[in-house]
Amino acid sequence: MARSGEPTPLSDPMPLSDRVAELLSRPGPLPIVTAGDPVLRRAAEPFDGQLDVALLARLVSALRDTMRAAPGVGLAAPQVGIPLRLAVIEDPAPVPDEIREVRGRVPLPFRVLVNPVYEPVGPARAAFFEGCLSVPGWQAVVARPAEVRLLALDEHGSPVDEVFTGWPARIVQHETDHLDGTLYLDRAELRSLSSNEAMAQRWAQPTPARAAEGLGFAL
């Protein structure tokens, strides 16, 4: 489990590079801020060289290590208190074949997304339970575009223009939303909100159809 901590206040006049260096001076996984912290509700600052190459690489490495330790399949810089338009994603997809097929959850290699934006490709949408490291202990059903086009830069400044489908598309949307100050709960069917315990006991099926019937919401 990742640790929860108090980020540097957004009003702190400390330069962003100094704030990142201070954060990275702590040992172990970075503290993950949780819902209620203003940094999660404000649009992040586009990356434009605020961090030098070495410091950016250290931040990327720390985000990766923190994501894996949590564990999670994505982590955005605001989730560790840094209001910068940067996120990392990765999903080894260790799931049964039935879930893999229904959800389109295929392995997603480690990626760094700098200044990402996405747009839907086609009208198809998919609704599944979703969780968030910044909203620990809960999950809810979110309907999202089933396919998206991602425009971004990688950690080396090279352009990314790629189409994602299935679960990787969901991960891209979730993490990019964080950079716009949006939590998955803003897009969720709130009648579906379930604790992790309830999910394990009642709703851990490949689709949320049984949960929709039992909790009284439409898919």
C-alpha positions as CSV (number, residue, x, y, z in Angstrom):
1,M,0.0,0.0,0.0
2,A,1.3,3.5,-0.8
3,R,1.6,5.9,2.0
4,S,-0.6,9.0,2.2
5,G,1.2,12.3,2.9
6,E,0.9,16.1,2.9
7,P,2.0,17.8,-0.3
8,T,3.7,21.1,-0.5
9,P,0.8,23.7,-0.6
10,L,0.0,25.0,-4.1
11,S,0.6,28.5,-2.9
12,D,4.2,27.7,-1.9
13,P,6.4,30.2,-3.9
14,M,9.2,27.5,-4.0
15,P,10.2,26.9,-7.7
16,L,8.8,23.7,-9.1
17,S,12.2,22.2,-9.6
18,D,13.1,22.8,-5.9
19,R,9.8,21.2,-4.8
20,V,10.5,18.2,-6.9
21,A,14.1,17.9,-5.6
22,E,12.8,18.2,-2.1
23,L,10.1,15.5,-2.7
24,L,12.7,13.1,-4.2
25,S,15.0,13.6,-1.2
26,R,12.7,11.3,0.8
27,P,13.5,7.6,0.8
28,G,11.1,4.9,-0.6
29,P,7.9,5.3,-2.6
30,L,6.5,8.8,-2.8
31,P,3.5,9.7,-0.6
32,I,0.2,9.6,-2.7
33,V,-2.2,12.5,-1.9
34,T,-5.8,11.6,-1.6
35,A,-9.2,13.2,-2.6
36,G,-9.7,16.5,-0.8
37,D,-6.3,17.8,-1.6
38,P,-6.5,20.9,-3.9
39,V,-3.7,19.7,-6.2
40,L,-6.0,17.0,-7.5
41,R,-8.6,19.6,-8.5
42,R,-6.6,22.0,-10.5
43,A,-5.3,21.8,-14.0
44,A,-1.6,20.8,-14.0
45,E,1.1,23.1,-15.5
46,P,2.2,22.0,-18.9
47,F,5.8,20.7,-18.9
48,D,8.1,23.3,-20.7
49,G,11.5,22.5,-19.4
50,Q,10.9,23.4,-15.7
51,L,12.9,20.3,-14.7
52,D,16.3,19.6,-16.2
53,V,16.9,16.3,-17.9
54,A,18.4,14.6,-14.8
55,L,15.7,15.8,-12.4
56,L,12.9,14.8,-14.9
57,A,14.5,11.3,-15.1
58,R,14.5,11.0,-11.4
59,L,10.9,12.1,-11.1
60,V,9.9,9.6,-13.8
61,S,11.7,6.9,-12.0
62,A,10.1,7.8,-8.6
63,L,6.6,7.8,-10.2
64,R,7.3,4.4,-11.7
65,D,8.5,2.9,-8.5
66,T,5.6,4.4,-6.5
67,M,3.0,3.2,-9.1
68,R,4.5,-0.4,-8.9
69,A,4.6,-0.3,-5.1
70,A,1.0,0.8,-4.7
71,P,0.3,-1.2,-6.8
72,G,-1.4,0.6,-9.7
73,V,-1.5,0.8,-13.5
74,G,-0.9,4.5,-13.7
75,L,0.2,7.5,-11.7
76,A,0.0,11.2,-12.4
77,A,2.4,13.8,-11.0
78,P,-0.4,15.7,-9.1
79,Q,-1.1,12.5,-7.2
80,V,2.3,13.0,-5.5
81,G,1.6,16.7,-5.0
82,I,3.4,18.0,-8.1
83,P,1.1,20.0,-10.4
84,L,2.9,19.1,-13.6
85,R,1.4,17.6,-16.7
86,L,3.2,14.3,-16.5
87,A,2.0,10.7,-15.9
88,V,3.3,7.2,-16.1
89,I,1.3,4.1,-17.1
90,E,2.0,0.4,-17.1
91,D,-0.2,-2.7,-16.9
92,P,1.2,-6.3,-16.9
93,A,-2.5,-7.4,-17.1
94,P,-2.2,-10.5,-14.9
95,V,-5.9,-11.4,-15.3
96,P,-7.8,-14.5,-16.4
97,D,-8.6,-15.0,-20.0
98,E,-12.3,-14.3,-19.5
99,I,-11.6,-10.9,-18.1
100,R,-8.9,-10.2,-20.6
101,E,-11.4,-10.8,-23.5
102,V,-14.3,-8.9,-22.0
103,R,-12.4,-5.9,-20.9
104,G,-9.8,-5.8,-23.6
105,R,-7.2,-5.8,-20.8
106,V,-3.9,-6.6,-22.6
107,P,-0.3,-5.9,-21.3
108,L,0.7,-2.3,-21.6
109,P,4.4,-1.6,-21.4
110,F,5.8,1.2,-19.2
111,R,5.2,4.5,-20.8
112,V,5.8,8.2,-19.9
113,L,3.2,10.7,-20.9
114,V,4.2,14.4,-21.1
115,N,1.5,17.0,-21.8
116,P,-1.0,14.3,-22.9
117,V,-4.4,15.0,-24.4
118,Y,-6.9,12.5,-25.8
119,E,-9.9,12.5,-28.0
120,P,-12.5,9.7,-28.6
121,V,-12.2,7.6,-31.8
122,G,-15.7,6.6,-32.8
123,P,-18.9,6.4,-30.7
124,A,-18.3,3.1,-28.9
125,R,-18.3,3.3,-25.1
126,A,-17.5,0.7,-22.4
127,A,-18.6,0.7,-18.7
128,F,-16.5,-1.1,-16.1
129,F,-15.6,-0.7,-12.4
130,E,-12.6,1.6,-11.9
131,G,-10.5,2.6,-8.9
132,C,-7.9,5.2,-8.1
133,L,-4.9,5.4,-5.8
134,S,-6.0,8.8,-4.6
135,V,-9.5,7.4,-3.7
136,P,-8.3,4.3,-1.8
137,G,-10.8,1.6,-0.8
138,W,-13.5,2.4,-3.3
139,Q,-14.5,1.6,-6.9
140,A,-17.3,2.7,-9.2
141,V,-18.5,2.1,-12.7
142,V,-17.3,4.6,-15.3
143,A,-18.5,4.6,-18.9
144,R,-15.7,5.8,-21.2
145,P,-14.9,5.9,-24.9
146,A,-13.7,2.4,-25.9
147,E,-11.0,3.9,-28.2
148,V,-9.0,7.1,-28.0
149,R,-6.3,8.9,-29.8
150,L,-3.5,10.1,-27.6
151,L,-1.3,13.1,-28.4
152,A,1.7,13.6,-26.1
153,L,5.4,13.7,-25.8
154,D,7.6,11.0,-24.2
155,E,10.2,11.6,-21.6
156,H,12.8,12.4,-24.3
157,G,10.6,15.0,-26.0
158,S,9.6,12.8,-28.9
159,P,6.0,13.2,-30.1
160,V,3.4,10.5,-29.4
161,D,0.4,10.1,-31.7
162,E,-1.2,6.7,-30.9
163,V,-4.6,5.0,-30.7
164,F,-5.4,3.0,-27.6
165,T,-8.3,0.6,-27.3
166,G,-9.8,-1.5,-24.4
167,W,-8.3,-1.3,-21.0
168,P,-5.2,0.7,-22.1
169,A,-7.6,3.3,-23.4
170,R,-9.2,3.5,-20.0
171,I,-5.8,3.9,-18.3
172,V,-4.8,6.7,-20.7
173,Q,-8.1,8.6,-20.0
174,H,-7.9,8.1,-16.3
175,E,-4.4,9.4,-15.9
176,T,-4.9,12.3,-18.4
177,D,-8.0,13.3,-16.5
178,H,-5.9,13.7,-13.4
179,L,-3.9,16.4,-15.2
180,D,-7.1,18.3,-15.8
181,G,-8.2,18.2,-12.2
182,T,-10.7,15.4,-12.8
183,L,-11.2,12.4,-10.7
184,Y,-12.9,9.2,-12.0
185,L,-15.7,9.8,-9.5
186,D,-16.7,12.9,-11.6
187,R,-17.5,10.5,-14.5
188,A,-18.8,7.6,-12.5
189,E,-22.3,6.2,-11.9
190,L,-22.4,7.0,-8.2
191,R,-25.1,4.3,-7.4
192,S,-22.4,1.8,-8.3
193,L,-19.9,3.1,-5.7
194,S,-18.7,0.1,-3.8
195,S,-16.0,-0.6,-1.2
196,N,-13.2,-2.9,-2.2
197,E,-14.7,-5.5,0.2
198,A,-18.1,-5.4,-1.5
199,M,-16.4,-5.7,-4.8
200,A,-14.6,-8.8,-3.8
201,Q,-17.7,-10.4,-2.2
202,R,-20.4,-9.3,-4.7
203,W,-19.4,-7.7,-7.9
204,A,-16.0,-9.2,-9.0
205,Q,-17.4,-10.3,-12.4
206,P,-16.0,-9.6,-15.8
207,T,-18.7,-7.0,-16.4
208,P,-20.7,-4.8,-14.0
209,A,-24.1,-6.2,-15.2
210,R,-24.9,-7.9,-11.9
211,A,-23.9,-4.8,-10.0
212,A,-26.2,-2.7,-12.2
213,E,-29.1,-5.0,-11.4
214,G,-28.4,-5.2,-7.7
215,L,-27.6,-1.5,-7.1
216,G,-30.1,-0.1,-9.5
217,F,-28.3,1.8,-12.2
218,A,-28.3,1.6,-16.0
219,L,-25.3,0.6,-18.1
